[in-house]
Amino acid sequence: MKKRIAFLVLALVLILSWGAWAEEQLGRYDLIFDASQDGGRLTARFLQLTTRSEDKSGDCTILTSPDGRVMVIDAGNPSTFPDVDGALQALGITRIDYLVASHPHVDHIGSFAQLIYNYEIGAVYTSELEYPTSHYRNYMEAIERTKVPHIILAEGDSFMFGQHVRVEVLHPPAGIEYYEGYPLGSTQFINNRSLVLKLTFKDSTFLFTGDVYTAAEREIVGRYGEQLKADVLKVPHHGDSTSSSKAFREAVSPQIAVMMHDAIADLRIYRNYSRAGASTYITSIDGSVLVSTAGDGQYTVITQFDRKTDFLD
Ligand SMILES: [Zn+2]
């Protein structure tokens, strides 16, 4: 009898501690991927992606417009598809109205072919930049096979995301000129030609920057100056020191800055934003991050995990 009680107690302890462990792993995942409060709001969900390959996990942001349209900007490396797919399923999304590629590197377009084959897609939006790799060809082939419209964007274009959110294309300018030998040694060339998009919903603004480096930042700051100001910034190039120059940070002067990465690229960049007063998040630490607004310049932020450390500051 004593043995039996001891066994039951042990079983109970195991169940409870497994429950606590599972909860710790998931954090506020269910809250972040609950779409029930999304109506009338512009909501961006910056995903924590887990790489299951050699490539870095990359970027993926799922946006929902106040009238229920869905935009996905970038979609991680191919091995992160379960994370992207799981988030979309949790949100009850079966149709992506706007599937946007900031630029054709694998940590941004890796899951595109799988998304195009598995979801109803309104249109794919890219810059004109072409990049002959197998991942790029796969998703171009998926576009062709499924006959999804492919819309090419360039600086000066704008379009509506649903009825209430305006999207302006700030970069790159039309007419990309390839150098001889492209795409050999093209990492910077491609990153500097990322799509930069500004989303405006009434008094609220979001800036998406792909992987632009300081060279492209300089051009954009030169062209747009104060118009770059945005409340919420997707920090360029995963928070790396290739990017986020002082002039760029000052022009944007975000309230909220989000870095998507499976590591910390450069702590100085984090601190530059944080010390300038931005609430700054890194998906490798904070998990997925939800930022939502009714268009009044006020934001609700939910992170998946609580910070257990203050070493970042
Ligand atoms: Zn990247």
Residues whose N, C-alpha, C, O or C-beta is under 5 A from the ligand:
A	BS01	ZN	D107 D211
